Amino acid sequence: MIKAVVFDVGETLIDETRIWSRWADRLGVSRFVMMGALGGMAALDRSHREAFELVRPGIDIDAELAAWERDEPDSLRNHFDADDLYPDVRDALAALRAAGLQVIIAGNQPVRAYDALVAMELPADSVHTSDGWGVSKPDPGFFAKVAAVAGREPGEILYVGDRLDNDVLPAGRAGMRTALLRRGPWGYLHAERARACEADVIVDDLHALLPALSRIT
């Protein structure tokens, strides 16, 4: 029986459209080009960071981030806030908690993202980031941390994310149940792949999770 539901962050809870749009503006390319480059990396199983190199060859991303912070110290830049939440997040998480399930947020995110997520006061029992833990998905150590903070056996945990490589497959190897969310570039692409059948359930939105739990045995 599932007793805890754990959520990835980017393109699971957070719509990253504004982040990538701001990156396009910063790098001086159209938003269409930036989104296309990102989608290409997703389709080729390459890191999203390679999209930067594609639109600006030789870019030093860390140096660019530092310059961006100097230029716009008060802007969100490559970060997010409550306005970037997908519209189903609050109600879906609240419904899961009302059903007696433990709700945890844990994804590959920097420390600043932790502060942003906590400030949103989401209906979640705890929030965790890879930078805070010092280990990132798909490393097995990340999912060991998930089980530890949940205080549950892996088989009692449902991990929800938009990617096979970072979410569904490594969480499954850790003994957890998994839900693949069809949203964001990776979510739509990965739901069409043969290994998507390894997810316990594929859903189009977070409201579908609670009804789907009855199908996960």
C-alpha positions as CSV (number, residue, x, y, z in Angstrom):
1,M,0.0,0.0,0.0
2,I,1.3,3.4,-0.9
3,K,1.7,5.6,2.2
4,A,3.9,8.5,0.8
5,V,3.8,10.4,-2.5
6,V,7.1,12.2,-3.4
7,F,7.2,14.8,-6.1
8,D,9.9,16.0,-8.5
9,V,10.0,19.7,-9.0
10,G,10.8,21.0,-12.5
11,E,7.9,20.3,-14.9
12,T,6.2,18.3,-12.2
13,L,5.2,21.1,-9.8
14,I,6.9,24.1,-11.5
15,D,6.2,25.2,-15.1
16,E,9.6,26.3,-16.4
17,T,8.3,28.3,-19.4
18,R,9.1,31.6,-17.8
19,I,12.6,30.5,-16.8
20,W,13.5,29.4,-20.4
21,S,11.9,32.5,-21.8
22,R,14.1,34.7,-19.6
23,W,17.1,32.6,-20.7
24,A,16.2,33.3,-24.4
25,D,16.0,37.0,-23.7
26,R,19.3,37.0,-21.9
27,L,21.1,35.1,-24.6
28,G,19.6,37.2,-27.4
29,V,17.7,34.5,-29.2
30,S,14.0,34.1,-29.9
31,R,12.0,32.2,-27.4
32,F,11.0,29.8,-30.2
33,V,14.7,29.0,-30.8
34,M,15.4,28.5,-27.1
35,M,12.5,26.2,-26.7
36,G,13.3,24.3,-29.8
37,A,16.9,23.8,-28.7
38,L,15.7,22.5,-25.4
39,G,13.3,20.1,-27.0
40,G,16.0,18.8,-29.2
41,M,18.2,18.0,-26.3
42,A,15.3,16.2,-24.6
43,A,14.7,14.1,-27.8
44,L,18.4,13.3,-28.1
45,D,18.8,12.3,-24.4
46,R,21.3,15.1,-23.9
47,S,21.6,17.5,-21.0
48,H,19.5,20.6,-21.0
49,R,22.8,22.5,-20.5
50,E,23.8,21.6,-24.0
51,A,21.0,23.8,-25.3
52,F,23.0,26.8,-24.1
53,E,26.0,25.7,-26.0
54,L,23.9,25.2,-29.1
55,V,22.6,28.8,-29.1
56,R,25.8,30.4,-27.8
57,P,28.9,28.2,-28.6
58,G,31.6,28.5,-25.9
59,I,29.3,29.8,-23.2
60,D,30.5,29.6,-19.6
61,I,27.2,29.1,-17.9
62,D,28.5,29.8,-14.4
63,A,30.1,33.0,-15.5
64,E,26.9,34.0,-17.4
65,L,24.8,33.3,-14.2
66,A,27.1,35.5,-12.2
67,A,26.9,38.3,-14.7
68,W,23.2,38.0,-14.9
69,E,22.9,38.3,-11.1
70,R,25.1,41.5,-11.2
71,D,23.0,43.0,-14.0
72,E,19.6,42.1,-12.5
73,P,20.1,41.5,-8.8
74,D,16.4,41.8,-8.0
75,S,15.0,39.7,-10.9
76,L,14.1,36.1,-10.8
77,R,16.5,35.3,-13.6
78,N,16.7,31.4,-13.8
79,H,14.7,30.9,-10.6
80,F,11.0,30.5,-9.9
81,D,8.2,31.6,-7.6
82,A,4.6,30.8,-6.8
83,D,3.4,32.2,-10.1
84,D,5.2,29.3,-11.8
85,L,3.3,26.6,-10.1
86,Y,1.2,24.4,-12.4
87,P,-2.5,25.2,-11.6
88,D,-3.3,21.6,-10.3
89,V,-0.5,21.5,-7.7
90,R,-2.1,23.0,-4.5
91,D,-5.4,21.2,-4.8
92,A,-3.9,17.8,-5.8
93,L,-1.4,17.8,-3.0
94,A,-4.0,18.8,-0.5
95,A,-6.3,16.0,-1.7
96,L,-3.5,13.5,-1.2
97,R,-2.9,14.7,2.3
98,A,-6.6,14.7,3.1
99,A,-6.6,11.0,2.0
100,G,-4.0,10.3,4.7
101,L,-1.0,10.2,2.5
102,Q,2.4,11.7,3.4
103,V,3.4,14.3,0.7
104,I,7.0,15.1,0.1
105,I,8.8,17.3,-2.4
106,A,12.3,16.2,-3.5
107,G,14.0,17.1,-6.7
108,N,17.2,18.1,-8.4
109,Q,17.3,21.8,-7.4
110,P,19.7,24.3,-5.9
111,V,19.5,25.7,-2.4
112,R,17.6,28.8,-3.5
113,A,14.8,26.6,-4.9
114,Y,14.3,25.1,-1.4
115,D,13.6,28.6,0.0
116,A,11.3,29.4,-2.9
117,L,9.3,26.2,-2.4
118,V,9.0,26.6,1.4
119,A,7.8,30.2,0.9
120,M,4.9,28.9,-1.2
121,E,3.5,27.1,1.9
122,L,2.4,24.1,-0.2
123,P,0.4,21.3,1.4
124,A,3.5,19.1,1.8
125,D,5.1,17.5,4.9
126,S,8.6,18.4,3.9
127,V,10.7,19.9,1.1
128,H,14.2,18.6,0.0
129,T,16.6,19.5,-2.8
130,S,19.6,17.7,-4.3
131,D,21.9,20.5,-3.3
132,G,20.7,20.3,0.3
133,W,21.4,16.5,0.3
134,G,24.6,16.7,-1.7
135,V,23.4,14.0,-4.1
136,S,21.4,14.3,-7.3
137,K,19.1,12.0,-9.3
138,P,19.5,9.5,-10.8
139,D,22.1,8.5,-8.2
140,P,20.7,5.7,-5.9
141,G,21.8,7.8,-2.9
142,F,19.1,10.4,-3.8
143,F,16.4,7.8,-3.5
144,A,17.9,6.3,-0.3
145,K,17.5,9.8,1.1
146,V,13.9,9.9,-0.1
147,A,13.1,6.7,1.8
148,A,14.9,7.9,4.9
149,V,13.1,11.3,5.1
150,A,9.8,9.5,4.4
151,G,10.5,6.9,7.1
152,R,8.9,4.3,4.8
153,E,9.9,1.1,3.0
154,P,10.6,1.9,-0.7
155,G,7.6,-0.1,-1.8
156,E,5.3,2.2,0.3
157,I,6.5,5.3,-1.7
158,L,5.2,6.6,-5.0
159,Y,7.7,8.8,-6.8
160,V,6.2,11.2,-9.3
161,G,8.2,12.8,-12.1
162,D,8.2,13.8,-15.8
163,R,11.3,11.8,-16.8
164,L,12.2,8.1,-17.2
165,D,15.9,8.6,-16.8
166,N,15.9,10.8,-13.7
167,D,12.7,9.7,-12.0
168,V,10.8,6.6,-13.0
169,L,13.7,4.2,-13.8
170,P,16.0,5.0,-10.9
171,A,13.1,5.2,-8.4
172,G,11.9,1.8,-9.6
173,R,15.4,0.3,-9.2
174,A,15.3,1.6,-5.6
175,G,12.1,-0.4,-5.0
176,M,9.7,2.5,-5.2
177,R,6.4,2.6,-7.2
178,T,6.4,5.3,-9.9
179,A,4.2,7.7,-11.8
180,L,5.3,9.2,-15.1
181,L,3.7,12.7,-15.6
182,R,3.0,13.7,-19.2
183,R,4.0,17.3,-19.2
184,G,7.0,19.3,-20.1
185,P,9.2,18.3,-23.0
186,W,10.6,15.2,-21.3
187,G,7.3,14.1,-20.1
188,Y,5.6,14.0,-23.5
189,L,8.6,12.4,-25.1
190,H,9.3,9.8,-22.5
191,A,5.7,8.7,-22.3
192,E,6.0,7.5,-25.9
193,R,9.0,5.4,-25.2
194,A,9.0,1.6,-24.8
195,R,10.2,1.8,-21.2
196,A,7.4,4.0,-20.2
197,C,5.5,0.8,-19.4
198,E,7.9,0.4,-16.5
199,A,6.1,3.2,-14.7
200,D,3.3,1.9,-12.5
201,V,1.0,4.6,-13.9
202,I,1.2,7.3,-16.5
203,V,-0.9,10.4,-15.8
204,D,-1.7,13.7,-17.6
205,D,-2.1,15.8,-14.5
206,L,-1.7,15.6,-10.7
207,H,-5.4,15.2,-10.0
208,A,-5.2,11.8,-11.7
209,L,-2.8,10.5,-9.0
210,L,-5.3,9.9,-6.2
211,P,-7.7,7.8,-8.3
212,A,-4.7,6.0,-9.8
213,L,-3.5,4.7,-6.4
214,S,-6.2,2.1,-6.4
215,R,-4.6,0.6,-9.6
216,I,-1.2,0.3,-8.0
217,T,-0.9,-3.0,-6.1
